[in-house]
Amino acid sequence: MRPALHHGAGRARRLLSSRTAARPRLHSLSVPTAEARQSTLAGTAAIAGTVPSPVVNSARLTSTPVVPLAPTPDAPLPPLEQYDALVSSGTLHPDLHQRRIIEHLQAFYVNLLSYKQPPVPPVSPSTAAPSLFSRIFTRSAPPPDQEGYPSNAPKGLYLHGDVGTGKTMLMDLFYRSLPCSIMRKRRVHFHAFMIDVHKRVHAAKIAMGPHEGGDPIAPVARDLASEAYVLCFDEFQVTDIADAMILRRLFEGLLGYGVVMVITSNRHPDELYKNGIQRSSFIPAIELLKSHFQVTNLDSGTDYRRIPRALSHVYYNPLTPENRAEIDTIFHSLTAPSSSSSSSSADPVITNRPLVTFGRTIHIPLSTSHVARFTFDELCARPLSAADYIEITRTFATIFVTDVPKLDVGRKDVNNEQGLPPEIVGASSMFTGEEEIFAFARACSRLVQMGSKEWAETSGTP
């Protein structure tokens, strides 16, 4: 299989990027029984809607490669001790680049143990939705970014590097090492986080009213800071202009309220939102990351996802009648009612099942309550966003994608949802193909990993 690019590749990449926000259970396709749950695909390329919870995929594996996300109830080991224990047990192969990163995480961990977040001020009616009279005659308290950031807050970590080098595994290891005394913490995929932020901003605008004005980002930052003062972001990337325009103010607010962060990304801050429309407005956010985070590179030169492993039969290629029949058989085995099922518990396949997200409806072509089936065009050639893909993977445990075409760069997926002038869109270099090539390199790495038996057997593992 030699997947290249297609006009729907951007949506396919967003579908793959939604994988950690929702983790449906998936199993190997090698035994197509009714109990199995797997992503089944047909074509010259393959896309699945989810991947398993983080796997120790960033080192050479000699035993079951699962690193749990949740902290253990007993006192967990510090990051460096956990890493050394995994190496000693043979679960991880020694990697000097990874060890350098874990040493940075260890130092951050030590500083965090003695850190106490300053009190987050409560919401008051006057600051939440000031009237015209109060805005004219009252001087409101300055936002935290104008007062300066807490001097005792540990400097955040921004880990960047190529795909499959172990960034997520190391961040999860750090998160798992946090003691139970640090209760207000959050580990989240960046797509899911921004969806949450946009919902909160929308609610803040409604609360302020159409005529009151005010900054809806400030109360959102305050609420987030009161809920968690340790944030771990996985796969930080900026491809959406709406995200780009609010990130600087959001991060200024979070840092001002004493929130500390660990971020993983495939790109150095200077490369974020590269060639994006109105990128000059995003430059302050880049400078904020570079000045308030320790930017560290993890490029060991090895994509551990591509290390040979036993394969699971999840891709069917080429598009032959025999392969189509096999896909149909597997789909039927997962959706047909068993002989012991009662009529009240039947879960029939229905067409155009409605799925509501952000107030609008997506229609699923074929589905039961747990299994969905799409053609590639139905899933990737429609105007869907990361939020839509996250909702699809959250709802369905198994996703079939058929009729995947040979992908190329011949067509561009231009969706000007922001209503920008055509001359600005046309003049932007974001449509040169560079962004698509970069994104699809990530997708190919993930697809290789998703084709392994190891991935199929550990998907959905908490």
DRENVEX-737478 format. One record per residue (C-alpha): x, y, z; residue number from 1. Coordinates in steps of 0.001 Angstrom, whole numbers, plus 500000, padded with zeros to 6 digits. Layout:
BEGIN
x_y_z_n
X_Y_Z_NUM
...
REM end
This chain:
BEGIN
x_y_z_n
500000_500000_500000_1
501473_503333_498899_2
499077_506066_500057_3
499783_509555_498730_4
497526_512610_498921_5
493984_513482_497901_6
491690_516463_498217_7
490160_514719_501239_8
493514_514002_502885_9
493164_516967_505207_10
489920_515565_506584_11
491415_512096_506763_12
494280_513519_508811_13
491823_515282_511145_14
489997_511982_511573_15
493253_510306_512605_16
494075_513234_514882_17
490825_512736_516767_18
491915_509287_517881_19
492956_510035_521465_20
489966_512131_522300_21
487707_509068_522182_22
489032_505543_522566_23
486507_502946_521371_24
487453_499347_521914_25
489025_497606_518928_26
490255_494071_518428_27
492142_492106_515807_28
490374_491413_512544_29
492056_488039_512191_30
489045_486272_513723_31
485920_487939_512308_32
483418_486902_514960_33
480459_488840_516277_34
482397_489555_519441_35
485276_491227_517588_36
485462_494978_517243_37
487855_496318_514655_38
488323_498963_512013_39
487936_497379_508589_40
489065_499204_505482_41
489252_498580_501766_42
491233_500391_499122_43
494661_501667_498241_44
494867_503589_501501_45
493155_503138_504831_46
491705_505416_507471_47
490314_504354_510827_48
488422_506485_513270_49
490340_505741_516412_50
493485_504315_517866_51
494030_502711_521214_52
494955_504436_524384_53
498643_505352_524513_54
500908_502401_523854_55
504600_502244_524578_56
505141_502585_520852_57
508180_504775_521117_58
510692_502102_522024_59
511572_498619_520896_60
509164_496244_522541_61
509780_492802_523920_62
506716_492468_526144_63
503124_493697_526254_64
503617_497394_525473_65
500934_499166_527477_66
501649_502172_529684_67
498475_503117_531589_68
497432_506753_531723_69
495876_506920_535149_70
498054_507402_538231_71
498215_504376_540489_72
496418_504667_543849_73
499685_504157_545722_74
502485_506690_545636_75
503733_506538_542022_76
507394_506544_541138_77
508957_509781_539831_78
509310_510005_536020_79
512985_509053_535841_80
512547_506021_538094_81
509545_504859_536071_82
511507_505171_532840_83
514485_503268_534250_84
512166_500549_535526_85
510613_500125_532066_86
514067_499890_530506_87
515254_497411_533150_88
512208_495204_532594_89
512861_495144_528847_90
509609_496921_528003_91
511564_499861_526598_92
514802_499826_524690_93
517329_502383_526033_94
517177_505608_524039_95
519525_508467_524923_96
517219_511027_523333_97
514254_509837_525373_98
516339_509783_528537_99
517335_513404_527971_100
513654_514340_527752_101
512727_512337_530835_102
515457_514150_532763_103
513801_517455_531829_104
510462_516048_532960_105
512060_514869_536211_106
513343_518400_536955_107
509905_519823_536118_108
508313_517221_538402_109
510595_518168_541332_110
509764_521858_540930_111
506075_521080_540669_112
506025_519240_544008_113
506817_522463_545875_114
504648_524729_543717_115
501362_526149_544953_116
499092_527871_542501_117
497994_531374_543524_118
494275_531663_544351_119
492110_532050_541258_120
489756_535021_541775_121
486072_534136_541803_122
483662_535328_539142_123
481751_538479_539992_124
478738_539857_538108_125
480572_543095_537396_126
483475_541337_535660_127
481399_538641_533977_128
479044_541021_532153_129
479753_544715_532855_130
477091_547221_531979_131
477748_550239_529792_132
477617_552510_532882_133
480152_550390_534799_134
482480_550196_531804_135
482524_553991_531544_136
482873_554914_535212_137
484559_551853_536726_138
488110_550692_536224_139
488047_546914_536144_140
490898_544814_537472_141
493533_544156_534808_142
493718_540641_533366_143
496417_538413_534805_144
498737_538866_531821_145
499010_542548_532607_146
499823_541905_536258_147
502643_539514_535430_148
502916_535759_535784_149
503511_534046_539158_150
507248_534157_539759_151
507323_530781_541500_152
505552_528870_538712_153
507748_526209_537070_154
508503_526932_533446_155
506438_524720_531178_156
507837_522112_528785_157
507224_522060_525043_158
508381_518742_523535_159
508550_518581_519751_160
509902_516086_517253_161
509117_513718_514421_162
506292_511208_514526_163
506733_508003_516521_164
509692_509173_518601_165
507993_508795_521984_166
506717_512248_522927_167
503261_511096_523977_168
504609_508089_525871_169
506983_510283_527876_170
504321_512868_528639_171
501940_510140_529784_172
504671_508670_531948_173
505089_512102_533554_174
501333_512445_534069_175
501171_509003_535652_176
503956_509981_538054_177
502076_512931_539550_178
501283_512282_543224_179
497717_511993_544430_180
498129_515311_546239_181
498007_517022_542829_182
494333_516441_542189_183
493590_519328_539842_184
495304_518025_536738_185
494208_517260_533201_186
495658_515280_530315_187
493901_515993_527029_188
494359_515776_523284_189
494676_519287_521920_190
491783_518908_519455_191
489446_517892_522285_192
490713_520749_524445_193
490018_523365_521775_194
486540_521980_521175_195
485900_522407_524900_196
487318_525951_524763_197
485105_526962_521836_198
482022_525663_523669_199
482981_527666_526754_200
483645_530812_524721_201
480252_530454_523077_202
478575_530093_526483_203
480492_533133_527800_204
479322_535254_524865_205
475720_534243_525530_206
476101_535091_529231_207
477528_538525_528391_208
474676_539297_526030_209
474782_540756_522528_210
475039_544375_523694_211
477226_544130_526787_212
480559_543371_525125_213
483580_542169_527080_214
486267_539565_526508_215
484844_536011_526563_216
488350_534487_526713_217
489088_535862_530195_218
486339_533972_532065_219
487151_530805_530108_220
490813_530997_531159_221
489749_531624_534753_222
487401_528616_534768_223
490006_526324_533230_224
492617_527498_535759_225
490268_526821_538650_226
489591_523280_537400_227
493217_522232_536788_228
496573_523903_537329_229
498598_521125_535671_230
497729_520659_531991_231
499235_518075_529645_232
498455_518710_525962_233
499085_515960_523423_234
499640_516737_519731_235
499542_520512_519903_236
499020_521892_516419_237
497329_524918_514937_238
495671_524614_511541_239
492435_526487_512221_240
492300_530271_512062_241
489709_530398_514861_242
492102_528542_517177_243
495001_530742_516118_244
493153_533941_516956_245
492283_533017_520554_246
495312_531001_521688_247
497476_533955_522687_248
494840_535439_525007_249
493925_532017_526354_250
497525_531080_527167_251
498194_534509_528665_252
495227_533963_530965_253
496213_530424_531936_254
499821_531404_532653_255
498654_534473_534561_256
496534_532281_536823_257
499527_530058_537542_258
498694_527081_535298_259
501742_524999_534319_260
501791_522918_531156_261
503532_520105_529315_262
502938_520155_525555_263
503852_517661_522832_264
503916_518629_519175_265
505391_517571_515857_266
506556_521124_515233_267
508799_523724_516815_268
506804_526795_517916_269
508254_528780_514990_270
506684_526238_512598_271
503168_526369_514091_272
500412_527621_511781_273
503021_527870_509081_274
501682_529603_505956_275
498364_530105_507747_276
495977_532894_506839_277
496659_536027_508915_278
499581_534249_510590_279
501005_537579_511737_280
498217_537705_514318_281
499460_534383_515703_282
503102_535426_516113_283
502539_536759_519682_284
501327_533296_520715_285
504506_531762_519273_286
506657_534234_521198_287
504713_533420_524355_288
505482_529713_523945_289
509165_530380_523350_290
509520_532702_526341_291
507474_530800_528932_292
508227_527199_527974_293
511411_525193_527778_294
511353_524143_524131_295
513028_520736_523765_296
513524_518613_520676_297
513071_514834_520604_298
514342_513511_517289_299
516008_510173_517741_300
515792_509436_514027_301
513612_506394_514693_302
509869_506092_514103_303
509097_503319_516574_304
505643_502848_515103_305
507298_501456_511983_306
509345_498790_513769_307
508167_495469_512277_308
505461_493746_514298_309
502939_491012_513700_310
500245_492272_511349_311
496518_492295_511923_312
494275_491987_508886_313
492561_495370_508993_314
493346_496633_505477_315
491977_495032_502298_316
493625_495988_499021_317
493000_496249_496098_318
489320_496981_495473_319
488381_493568_494094_320
484998_491829_494276_321
486559_489250_496616_322
487743_491919_499052_323
484406_493712_498900_324
482655_490440_499731_325
485024_489876_502665_326
484282_493367_504017_327
480541_492733_503680_328
480876_489425_505518_329
482746_490991_508423_330
480324_493909_508625_331
477416_491484_508705_332
479058_489373_511413_333
479370_492433_513654_334
475914_493820_513024_335
473655_490769_512603_336
471683_489880_515755_337
472734_486691_517498_338
470343_483787_517872_339
470033_484528_521595_340
469063_488178_521084_341
465520_489150_521958_342
463491_491539_519850_343
463735_494174_522584_344
467544_494085_522517_345
467870_494074_518717_346
470269_496645_517285_347
469488_496724_513561_348
471489_498468_510874_349
469799_501716_509931_350
470574_504256_507225_351
471332_507930_507831_352
471381_507700_511626_353
471435_511312_512938_354
474367_512324_515113_355
474178_515798_516641_356
477338_517787_517337_357
477636_521525_517972_358
473951_521990_517213_359
474069_520451_513760_360
473316_516974_512495_361
475667_514520_510795_362
474008_511580_509077_363
475786_508216_509374_364
475221_506245_506148_365
475013_502760_507729_366
475217_501968_511421_367
474069_500117_514458_368
474485_501837_517820_369
478128_500644_517974_370
479256_500001_514388_371
479392_502532_511546_372
480198_502172_507874_373
481270_504910_505461_374
482763_505202_502042_375
485867_507366_501918_376
483987_510226_500259_377
481188_510048_502829_378
483701_510431_505624_379
486529_512520_504170_380
485110_514530_501275_381
482466_516276_503353_382
482937_519526_505324_383
483606_517847_508666_384
485855_519117_511432_385
487896_517547_514204_386
484881_517992_516504_387
482758_515899_514146_388
485338_513115_513938_389
485751_513064_517708_390
481992_512674_518115_391
481930_509847_515541_392
484748_507942_517266_393
483159_508552_520661_394
479844_507112_519486_395
480943_504088_517460_396
483292_501377_518693_397
483957_500053_515185_398
484285_502025_511965_399
484449_500642_508422_400
485860_502865_505659_401
485567_501521_502110_402
486369_502671_498581_403
489494_504561_499553_404
490911_506071_496345_405
494519_506495_495391_406
495436_509766_497007_407
497307_512602_495315_408
497893_516338_495560_409
495891_517144_492452_410
493022_518774_494317_411
492942_521037_497341_412
490394_521003_500115_413
489705_524729_500472_414
486893_525509_502878_415
486744_529238_503583_416
484476_529067_506637_417
485783_532400_507974_418
484436_534444_505058_419
487837_535888_504186_420
488256_537835_500955_421
489135_535546_498024_422
492317_537476_497300_423
493637_536742_500814_424
492808_533045_500533_425
494282_532771_497053_426
497480_534559_498016_427
498153_532351_501047_428
500939_529817_500647_429
499087_527400_502925_430
497685_525767_499786_431
501061_524910_498240_432
500783_521304_499446_433
503485_521608_502117_434
501009_521364_504987_435
499262_518376_503418_436
502547_516523_502893_437
503573_517143_506498_438
500184_516044_507834_439
500045_512917_505709_440
503497_511847_506868_441
501978_511726_510353_442
498968_509841_509026_443
501141_507211_507317_444
503080_506591_510512_445
499837_506079_512402_446
498372_503830_509716_447
501400_501541_509891_448
500971_501263_513650_449
497229_500651_513304_450
497906_497716_510994_451
499743_495781_513709_452
498267_492996_515779_453
499640_494749_518865_454
497553_497841_518101_455
494369_495854_517499_456
494742_493858_520715_457
495443_496857_522945_458
492915_499299_521478_459
490414_500507_524002_460
492664_499530_526899_461
492139_502116_529656_462
REM end
